[in-house]
């Protein structure tokens, strides 16, 4: 999906339509913190203490959404916009 480098969009901070600079910000979900309490507890259980425990659960993966970061050229505030539901082709800016 090709997105123009600049587009006219609504800016919620200056409350009017103005030119915006476009940057693609599509990213997948990050891994959890390794020192989080739940992760430490799960690892401790999987090592063999405290009897049997279920392993990792099978979860339905969520689709990654195409997102673009819009920067207002008037007030220089940034806001994000989703441009399609689930990602089929990654968004890229026009050359």
N, C-alpha and C positions, 0 to 999 in steps of 0.2 A: 504494500500500500504506500503510494507516494504522497507526501504531504508538502505543501509549499513552504518556503522558508519564512514568509510573512503572511499573515492573514488578518482579516478584519473580524474582531470578536468582541463580545461584551466583557468589560472589566468590572468585577464586583466592587473594587475599591474606589475607582473614580466614577462608577455608576453610569457609564456610557460606552458606546461602541467606539473602538479605536484600533489602530494597527497593533499587532502582537508579533513578537519574534517567537519562532517555533523551535523546540528542541525535543527530540524523541527520548522518552524516559521509561520505556517498557523494561520491566525487570521481573524476574521470577521471585518467589518467596524465599527469603533467606532461611538458613538453618537456625535452630534455636540455640540459646546460650548453653554451653557445655557445663557451666558451673551453676545452672539454675537448680533449685531444690528438687523439682520433679525429675530432671534428667539424672541427677546424682542418685536419687532414690531408685530409679529404674535400673541404672547400671549396677548398683549394689545388689538389687534383687536378682538380676541376671547372672551375677557372679556365683550365686548358689546359696546365699544366706536366706533365711526366712522361708524355706520350703519352695514349692513350685510356684511359678509365675508365668503369666501369658507373655509371649514375645511381642514384637511390634505388630500393631493392628494394621490390616489392609484398609486403606482409606481411599475413597473415590477422589481422584485428583481434580482440582479445580482448574479450569482453563485460564491461561494467562491472558490478560486484557491489554490491548494496545493503548498506551497512554502517551500524551504529549504534554510538555510543559510550555505554557504560554507566558511570555513576559511582556507586559504592557510597555509600549514605547513612550507613553505619556508620564505615568507615575512610577514605572519600573518595578511594579509588584508582580509576583509570579503566582500562577494558579494552574492546577492540573486539569486535564480534560481527557475522558475516555472517548476514543474515536470509533471503536467497534466493540462488540460483545466479546466473544472468545476469539483468540488470535489464530488466524489462518496464515497470513503473511505478516511479517514484522514491518512496522511503519518505518519509512526512511524519508529524509527531506529531499526535495528536488534539487538538482544541481544547477 
